[in-house]
Amino acid sequence: MKNQVIGHGAVIGICRMLSMLPALADDPSSPESWIRTAVDQLCPAEEPLLGIAAEQALPGAWLLAEDLRSSGGLLGRIDQRFALPGGHELRLIRLQPGGQLRRLTVEFFALDGETLRPEFQAMADGACRFQASRRIVRAPTGETLLEQRDGDLQTIRWTETLEASWPTGVDPGGPRIALIDSGLAYDLPIYRNRLARKADGTPLGYDFWDDDPLPYDGDTSRGPFLPIRHGSAVASILIREAPTAALIPFRYPRPDMTRMGDVVERAAEAGAAVLAMPLGSRDPEDWMTFADAMRAHPDMLAIVSAGNDGKDIDKQPLWPAALDLENIITVTSSDGFGRLAPGSNWGATSIDIMLPAENLDVVDFRGAEGKASGSSYAVTRLAALAARLLQADPSLEADGLREQIFSRAVPSPYEDDIIAVGWIPDPLQD
């Protein structure tokens, strides 16, 4: 059940007029004040306030949209959007499985010009008590920070970077490897002198998600306040195992994966010899422009992930792993003995290589050391091997590089008919 009341673009002018009305919040421009007011007025009700009743509980606010989702005849989720004075917006997500409130999430979006930018999020439990909060801060230096706060909405537990300026440094001069992932925490010291750079010293790379030149690590598909960090950990393996490789980070175009063709073109312009791609999807339409671009650049080799669904992708295809292209290698993860790793995908036709990628040492987006496993990490291990082969013989093109990689594969002593080419027991052995 969905009821779209009014769109945000049509209501900005109305919202600015509403700024003349009295509001329950002490300061209409204060995210914390509006969030507290919303929880005070809308959370305690045994029956959730909907429609005009919800709007009346927040004087000075205007209900934009309401999305009601039912399960078993009971409302299980309620999403509400309110326009606020000044054109800002408040969003509430009420989760109540079985009709009982479990969590209320309130988010404040600030109007910046004609753009709504996420600024504050708070989460309350079923008793309407704040448990945690987050604030996005845009510093004058150009950095964007995410403050993890306590339930009092004030005390800062720790701060994370969401976007930073490029670091100074030097291009390492080795083979250029494009990493297409959730981005990279490129401000960490370990990357300063590992980034491929233009002649003026500016690092190469691009954010195709936000369409800007700063591809900082963060998959925000769960929401702007809950970034998933993936690219930095996989990149840490690549730079460790390929000490001369020059890294080109790209943040993939998650809102529109049909732009993957543009990513390939940008990588080609930057001189990338190898694309390391620890990502995939079940929708083949996402990958048509990518396939066309790879055919147009047969000199580039793409190394792609088999995925971690525990499935035979010959029967349940995953893209781009399922693409039949001569300049793609699909890789999955094994243990150190040659057994398929738990959860890793297989496919006697779709997957070329298996190699050990379990319990590897990684460095995450904070610079903290840890362990990680899976086909994503197999991708960067194989990309590192490709980079070392290119360092030894820069004349190699995609077909020769692919041939040299395949020549290192042997039959697994434990697995039959799950991969097309074979197992590489030790990708570090040159």
C-alpha positions as CSV (number, residue, x, y, z in Angstrom):
1,M,0.0,0.0,0.0
2,K,1.6,3.3,-1.1
3,N,0.3,6.8,-1.0
4,Q,2.4,9.5,-2.7
5,V,1.2,12.8,-1.4
6,I,3.4,15.3,-3.2
7,G,6.9,15.4,-4.7
8,H,9.8,17.3,-3.2
9,G,10.6,19.4,-6.2
10,A,7.1,20.9,-6.3
11,V,7.1,21.7,-2.6
12,I,10.4,23.7,-2.1
13,G,8.6,27.0,-2.5
14,I,5.8,25.9,-0.1
15,C,8.4,24.8,2.4
16,R,10.0,28.2,2.4
17,M,6.6,29.8,3.1
18,L,6.1,27.4,5.9
19,S,9.3,28.8,7.6
20,M,7.0,31.7,8.7
21,L,4.8,29.3,10.7
22,P,5.5,28.4,14.3
23,A,7.2,25.0,14.9
24,L,7.5,22.7,17.8
25,A,11.2,22.4,17.3
26,D,13.2,25.0,19.2
27,D,15.3,25.8,16.2
28,P,13.8,24.8,12.8
29,S,17.4,24.7,11.3
30,S,18.6,22.3,14.0
31,P,18.6,18.6,12.9
32,E,18.8,17.4,16.6
33,S,15.8,19.5,17.5
34,W,13.6,18.2,14.7
35,I,14.6,14.7,15.4
36,R,13.8,14.9,19.1
37,T,10.4,16.5,18.3
38,A,9.6,13.8,15.7
39,V,10.4,11.0,18.2
40,D,8.5,12.8,21.0
41,Q,5.4,13.3,18.9
42,L,5.3,10.2,16.6
43,C,7.1,7.4,18.4
44,P,5.1,6.9,21.6
45,A,1.7,6.3,19.9
46,E,0.5,2.7,20.3
47,E,-1.1,3.2,16.9
48,P,1.2,5.0,14.4
49,L,0.0,8.4,13.3
50,L,-0.6,8.4,9.5
51,G,-1.5,11.0,6.9
52,I,-2.9,14.3,8.2
53,A,-2.6,13.1,11.9
54,A,1.1,12.7,11.5
55,E,1.4,16.1,9.8
56,Q,-0.6,17.8,12.6
57,A,1.8,16.2,15.2
58,L,4.6,18.2,13.6
59,P,3.4,21.8,13.3
60,G,5.5,23.6,10.6
61,A,6.1,20.4,8.7
62,W,4.3,19.2,5.5
63,L,3.8,15.5,4.7
64,L,5.4,14.7,1.4
65,A,4.9,11.0,1.1
66,E,3.9,7.9,3.0
67,D,4.7,4.3,2.2
68,L,2.9,1.6,4.1
69,R,4.0,-2.0,3.9
70,S,1.9,-4.8,5.4
71,S,2.7,-8.4,6.3
72,G,0.1,-10.9,7.6
73,G,-2.5,-8.2,7.7
74,L,-0.5,-5.9,10.0
75,L,1.6,-2.8,9.2
76,G,5.2,-3.9,9.3
77,R,7.0,-0.8,8.0
78,I,6.0,2.8,7.6
79,D,8.1,5.3,5.7
80,Q,7.2,9.0,6.0
81,R,8.8,12.1,4.5
82,F,8.1,15.6,5.8
83,A,9.1,18.9,4.2
84,L,10.4,21.3,6.9
85,P,10.9,25.1,7.0
86,G,13.7,26.2,4.8
87,G,13.2,23.4,2.3
88,H,14.8,20.8,4.5
89,E,13.4,17.3,4.9
90,L,12.7,14.8,7.7
91,R,12.4,11.1,6.9
92,L,11.0,8.5,9.4
93,I,11.3,4.7,9.0
94,R,9.2,2.8,11.5
95,L,9.9,-1.0,11.7
96,Q,7.2,-2.9,13.6
97,P,7.1,-6.6,12.6
98,G,3.9,-8.2,13.9
99,G,2.6,-4.7,14.6
100,Q,5.0,-4.1,17.5
101,L,7.5,-1.2,17.2
102,R,11.1,-2.4,17.2
103,R,13.0,0.5,15.7
104,L,12.3,4.1,14.6
105,T,15.0,5.7,12.4
106,V,14.8,9.5,11.8
107,E,16.9,11.2,9.2
108,F,17.4,14.9,8.5
109,F,18.3,16.1,5.0
110,A,19.4,19.8,4.6
111,L,18.6,21.8,1.5
112,D,21.8,23.0,-0.1
113,G,20.9,25.1,-3.1
114,E,18.6,22.8,-5.0
115,T,20.1,19.6,-3.5
116,L,19.0,17.7,-0.4
117,R,22.1,16.5,1.4
118,P,22.0,13.9,4.3
119,E,23.0,15.5,7.6
120,F,21.8,13.6,10.7
121,Q,20.4,10.2,11.5
122,A,19.1,8.9,14.9
123,M,17.8,5.5,15.9
124,A,15.3,4.8,18.7
125,D,14.3,1.4,20.1
126,G,10.8,0.1,20.6
127,A,10.5,2.1,23.8
128,C,11.4,5.3,21.9
129,R,14.8,5.6,23.5
130,F,17.6,6.9,21.3
131,Q,20.3,4.2,21.0
132,A,22.8,5.8,18.5
133,S,23.1,8.6,16.0
134,R,25.2,9.8,13.1
135,R,26.0,13.2,11.6
136,I,27.6,14.0,8.3
137,V,29.9,17.1,8.5
138,R,31.3,18.9,5.6
139,A,34.5,20.5,6.7
140,P,35.9,23.8,5.3
141,T,39.0,21.9,4.2
142,G,36.9,20.0,1.7
143,E,36.7,16.8,3.8
144,T,33.4,15.1,4.5
145,L,33.2,13.3,7.8
146,L,30.8,10.9,9.4
147,E,30.5,11.3,13.2
148,Q,29.3,8.2,15.0
149,R,27.4,9.6,18.1
150,D,25.8,8.2,21.2
151,G,22.1,8.2,21.9
152,D,22.3,11.6,23.5
153,L,22.8,12.9,19.9
154,Q,25.8,14.9,21.1
155,T,28.7,12.7,22.3
156,I,31.0,11.7,19.4
157,R,32.2,8.1,19.7
158,W,34.5,8.2,16.7
159,T,34.8,9.9,13.3
160,E,35.1,8.3,9.8
161,T,36.1,9.9,6.5
162,L,33.5,9.9,3.7
163,E,35.5,12.0,1.3
164,A,39.0,13.5,1.3
165,S,41.3,15.5,-0.9
166,W,43.9,13.5,-3.0
167,P,47.2,13.0,-1.2
168,T,50.5,14.3,-2.6
169,G,52.9,11.6,-3.7
170,V,54.6,10.1,-6.7
171,D,53.5,7.6,-9.3
172,P,55.3,4.3,-8.7
173,G,55.7,3.9,-12.4
174,G,54.7,0.2,-12.7
175,P,51.8,-1.4,-14.6
176,R,48.6,0.5,-14.2
177,I,45.8,-1.5,-12.5
178,A,42.3,-0.1,-12.3
179,L,40.3,-1.2,-9.2
180,I,36.6,-0.9,-9.8
181,D,34.9,-1.3,-6.4
182,S,33.3,0.9,-3.7
183,G,36.2,3.3,-3.9
184,L,39.4,3.6,-1.9
185,A,40.5,5.3,1.3
186,Y,43.3,6.9,-0.8
187,D,44.3,9.2,2.1
188,L,45.8,6.3,4.0
189,P,49.7,6.6,4.0
190,I,50.0,3.2,2.3
191,Y,48.5,4.6,-0.9
192,R,50.3,7.9,-1.1
193,N,53.0,6.6,-3.4
194,R,50.9,3.8,-5.0
195,L,48.5,5.8,-7.0
196,A,48.8,6.3,-10.8
197,R,49.1,10.0,-11.4
198,K,48.8,12.6,-14.2
199,A,51.7,14.6,-15.4
200,D,50.8,17.3,-12.9
201,G,50.8,14.8,-10.0
202,T,47.1,14.5,-9.6
203,P,46.0,10.9,-9.0
204,L,44.0,9.2,-11.7
205,G,40.6,7.8,-10.7
206,Y,37.0,8.8,-10.6
207,D,33.7,8.4,-8.6
208,F,31.1,7.1,-11.1
209,W,28.5,6.8,-8.2
210,D,28.6,10.5,-7.3
211,D,30.0,11.7,-10.6
212,D,33.0,13.5,-9.1
213,P,36.8,13.1,-9.2
214,L,37.1,11.8,-5.6
215,P,36.3,8.0,-5.4
216,Y,36.5,7.6,-1.7
217,D,35.6,4.2,-0.3
218,G,31.9,3.8,0.6
219,D,29.0,1.8,-0.9
220,T,26.0,3.8,0.3
221,S,23.3,1.5,-1.1
222,R,22.0,0.9,2.4
223,G,21.8,4.7,2.9
224,P,24.1,7.6,3.1
225,F,24.7,7.1,6.9
226,L,25.7,3.5,6.6
227,P,28.5,3.1,4.1
228,I,29.9,-0.3,3.4
229,R,33.7,-0.2,3.0
230,H,35.0,-2.9,0.6
231,G,37.5,-1.4,-1.9
232,S,40.2,-0.5,0.6
233,A,40.6,-4.0,2.0
234,V,40.9,-5.6,-1.4
235,A,43.3,-2.9,-2.6
236,S,45.6,-3.5,0.4
237,I,46.3,-7.0,-1.0
238,L,47.0,-5.7,-4.5
239,I,49.6,-3.2,-3.4
240,R,51.2,-5.7,-1.1
241,E,51.5,-8.4,-3.7
242,A,52.4,-6.2,-6.6
243,P,54.9,-3.7,-5.1
244,T,55.4,-1.7,-8.4
245,A,51.8,-1.5,-9.6
246,A,50.2,1.9,-10.0
247,L,46.6,1.8,-8.7
248,I,43.7,3.7,-10.4
249,P,40.6,3.6,-8.1
250,F,37.1,3.8,-9.6
251,R,33.9,3.9,-7.5
252,Y,31.4,2.0,-9.5
253,P,28.2,3.6,-10.8
254,R,25.8,1.7,-8.4
255,P,22.8,3.9,-9.2
256,D,23.2,3.1,-12.9
257,M,25.4,0.1,-13.7
258,T,24.8,0.7,-17.4
259,R,27.5,3.3,-17.1
260,M,30.1,0.5,-16.7
261,G,31.1,1.1,-20.3
262,D,32.1,4.6,-19.3
263,V,34.3,3.2,-16.5
264,V,36.1,1.0,-19.0
265,E,36.7,3.9,-21.4
266,R,38.0,6.0,-18.5
267,A,40.4,3.2,-17.5
268,A,41.6,2.9,-21.1
269,E,42.3,6.6,-21.2
270,A,44.3,6.3,-18.0
271,G,46.5,3.6,-19.4
272,A,45.2,0.7,-17.4
273,A,46.4,-2.7,-18.5
274,V,44.3,-4.7,-16.1
275,L,40.8,-4.1,-14.5
276,A,40.4,-5.7,-11.1
277,M,36.7,-6.1,-10.5
278,P,35.5,-7.7,-7.2
279,L,31.8,-7.1,-8.0
280,G,28.9,-8.5,-9.9
281,S,25.1,-8.7,-10.2
282,R,22.3,-11.0,-11.3
283,D,21.0,-8.5,-13.9
284,P,22.7,-9.0,-17.4
285,E,21.4,-5.6,-18.5
286,D,23.8,-4.0,-16.0
287,W,26.7,-5.3,-18.1
288,M,25.9,-4.8,-21.7
289,T,27.8,-1.5,-22.1
290,F,30.7,-3.0,-20.2
291,A,30.8,-6.0,-22.6
292,D,30.8,-3.7,-25.6
293,A,33.6,-1.5,-24.1
294,M,35.7,-4.6,-23.4
295,R,35.3,-5.8,-27.0
296,A,36.4,-2.4,-28.1
297,H,39.6,-2.6,-25.9
298,P,40.9,-6.2,-26.5
299,D,44.3,-5.1,-25.1
300,M,42.9,-4.7,-21.6
301,L,42.3,-7.7,-19.3
302,A,39.4,-7.8,-16.8
303,I,39.7,-10.0,-13.7
304,V,36.3,-10.5,-12.2
305,S,34.8,-12.1,-9.1
306,A,32.9,-15.4,-9.2
307,G,30.9,-14.2,-6.2
308,N,30.1,-15.7,-2.8
309,D,26.6,-17.1,-3.0
310,G,27.6,-20.8,-2.7
311,K,26.1,-21.4,-6.2
312,D,26.9,-23.0,-9.5
313,I,26.9,-19.9,-11.7
314,D,26.7,-22.0,-14.9
315,K,23.1,-22.7,-13.7
316,Q,22.4,-19.4,-12.0
317,P,24.5,-16.8,-13.9
318,L,26.3,-13.9,-12.3
319,W,27.5,-11.0,-14.4
320,P,30.1,-10.1,-15.6
321,A,31.5,-13.5,-14.7
322,A,29.1,-15.2,-17.2
323,L,30.2,-13.0,-20.1
324,D,31.9,-14.9,-22.9
325,L,34.8,-12.6,-23.7
326,E,38.4,-13.4,-24.5
327,N,39.8,-10.7,-22.3
328,I,38.1,-11.7,-19.1
329,I,39.2,-14.1,-16.4
330,T,36.8,-15.1,-13.7
331,V,38.3,-16.3,-10.4
332,T,37.0,-17.9,-7.2
333,S,38.4,-18.6,-3.8
334,S,39.9,-21.9,-2.4
335,D,41.6,-22.9,0.8
336,G,45.3,-23.5,0.8
337,F,44.8,-27.2,-0.1
338,G,42.8,-26.7,-3.3
339,R,39.3,-27.1,-1.9
340,L,36.6,-24.7,-2.9
341,A,36.1,-22.2,0.0
342,P,32.8,-22.3,1.9
343,G,30.4,-19.9,0.2
344,S,32.4,-19.4,-2.9
345,N,30.7,-19.8,-6.3
346,W,31.8,-22.4,-8.8
347,G,31.1,-23.2,-12.5
348,A,32.8,-25.6,-14.8
349,T,32.3,-23.3,-17.7
350,S,31.9,-19.8,-16.3
351,I,34.8,-19.8,-13.8
352,D,38.4,-20.0,-15.0
353,I,40.7,-20.0,-12.0
354,M,40.6,-20.9,-8.3
355,L,43.3,-19.7,-5.9
356,P,43.7,-19.4,-2.1
357,A,41.9,-16.3,-0.8
358,E,40.9,-17.2,2.7
359,N,41.9,-15.5,6.0
360,L,44.2,-13.1,4.2
361,D,45.8,-10.1,6.0
362,V,44.2,-6.9,4.9
363,V,44.1,-3.2,5.9
364,D,40.7,-1.6,6.1
365,F,39.5,1.9,5.3
366,R,40.6,3.1,8.8
367,G,44.1,1.7,8.3
368,A,43.4,-1.1,10.8
369,E,44.7,-4.6,10.2
370,G,42.4,-7.6,10.0
371,K,41.5,-10.8,8.1
372,A,39.3,-11.3,5.1
373,S,38.2,-14.1,2.8
374,G,36.3,-14.6,-0.4
375,S,36.3,-14.3,-4.2
376,S,36.8,-10.5,-4.0
377,Y,40.2,-11.1,-2.5
378,A,41.0,-13.8,-5.1
379,V,40.4,-11.0,-7.7
380,T,43.1,-8.7,-6.3
381,R,45.5,-11.6,-5.7
382,L,45.2,-12.6,-9.4
383,A,45.4,-8.9,-10.5
384,A,48.7,-8.6,-8.5
385,L,50.1,-11.7,-10.3
386,A,49.1,-10.0,-13.6
387,A,50.9,-6.8,-12.6
388,R,54.1,-8.7,-11.7
389,L,54.0,-10.5,-15.1
390,L,53.5,-7.2,-16.8
391,Q,56.4,-5.7,-14.8
392,A,58.6,-8.5,-16.1
393,D,57.4,-8.2,-19.7
394,P,55.7,-4.9,-20.5
395,S,55.0,-6.0,-24.0
396,L,52.4,-8.5,-22.9
397,E,48.9,-7.8,-24.1
398,A,45.7,-9.3,-22.8
399,D,45.8,-12.5,-24.7
400,G,49.4,-13.2,-23.8
401,L,48.9,-12.2,-20.2
402,R,45.8,-14.5,-20.0
403,E,47.8,-17.3,-21.4
404,Q,50.7,-16.9,-18.9
405,I,48.2,-16.9,-16.0
406,F,46.4,-20.0,-17.3
407,S,49.8,-21.8,-17.7
408,R,50.2,-21.6,-13.9
409,A,47.0,-23.5,-13.2
410,V,47.0,-27.1,-12.2
411,P,44.2,-29.6,-11.4
412,S,42.9,-29.3,-7.8
413,P,43.6,-32.4,-5.8
414,Y,40.2,-32.2,-4.2
415,E,37.8,-30.7,-6.7
416,D,36.6,-32.0,-10.1
417,D,34.6,-30.2,-12.8
418,I,34.0,-27.0,-10.9
419,I,36.3,-24.6,-12.8
420,A,37.3,-24.4,-16.4
421,V,41.1,-24.0,-16.3
422,G,42.5,-24.9,-12.9
423,W,43.9,-24.0,-9.5
424,I,46.8,-21.8,-8.8
425,P,48.3,-23.0,-5.5
426,D,50.5,-20.0,-4.8
427,P,49.8,-16.8,-6.9
428,L,53.0,-15.3,-5.3
429,Q,55.2,-17.8,-6.9
430,D,56.8,-16.2,-9.9
